[in-house]
Amino acid sequence: MDFFSIASGSSGNCICVGDSSTHVMIDAGISGKRIEAGMNQYDYTTADMAGLLVTHEHSDHVSGLGVISRKYHIPIYATAGTIRAIRSMKSLGAIDDTLFHVIKPDEDFVLGSLKIHPFHISHDAADPVAYRIENDKSKVAVCTDLGYYDNNIVENLTGLDAMLLEANHDIHMLEVGSYPYQLKQRILGNYGHLSNETSGKLLSKVLNDNIKHVFLGHLSHENNYPDLAYETVRLEVTMDETTPYKGNDFNITVASRSEVSQLVVI
């Protein structure tokens, strides 16, 4: 299975996952031009995608959706609440209603050779989900935009071969930064985003011997640094006495907001 990030951050998100017969795109929060250029880096095209999986309707996840849908007519998969929210966004322009396919959290669906499992996350959106994707050999997940994690999220991130996990902000940077008080409270709250520390705690619960790679994603431009996210997550894993793993025991990189990541082949 191939797994790479075209963009991941508070300004736009787009991830590609697939195998030799089926590929899917997770979110389209950047321009169609950037998406196509990112695909081309690894000899794929946007038209190759069997489906576009939407996590939720915030602009950094759907701003390119209208352009992509009109140009390539790729089926769009999202929860009913997310689809209603997308349809109300005039900024996306007209999207053919026949492209939308309703999915339900915790109910599998199949696209080609891929089994896709959407699972509920806590975020201030209509009905947000993360995705676990697998074929007969590999399992990966993309899990960002969650204010906290629970047993269901831990279960869905268990037994993976690779994942992209949110490490949005450094708590101290956010607390002393220039954001308005209400925005700070939103980010820190149960419907906001995972901090570096919480990301590390979650990761330590789901590590296993088969994990080939972990991307840290959806970093805040204002309240985080790639090196800080990387070191904090590694330290949290190392300090966790409930896991046999240490921060240096697995491959971890930070998915960039502006550059295509390395291609992880599982």
Secondary structure by P-SEA (a helix, b strand, c coil): cbbbbccccccbbbbbbbcccbbbbccccccaaaaaaaaaccccccccccbbbbcccccccccaaaaaaaacccbbbbcaaaaaaaaacccccccccccbbbbbccbbbbcccbbbbbbbbbccccccbbbbbbcccbbbbbbcccccccaaaaaaacccccbbbbbcccaaaaaaccccaaaaaaaacccccccaaaaaaaaaaccccccccccccccccccccaaaaaaaaaaaaaaccccccccccbbbbbbbcccccccccc
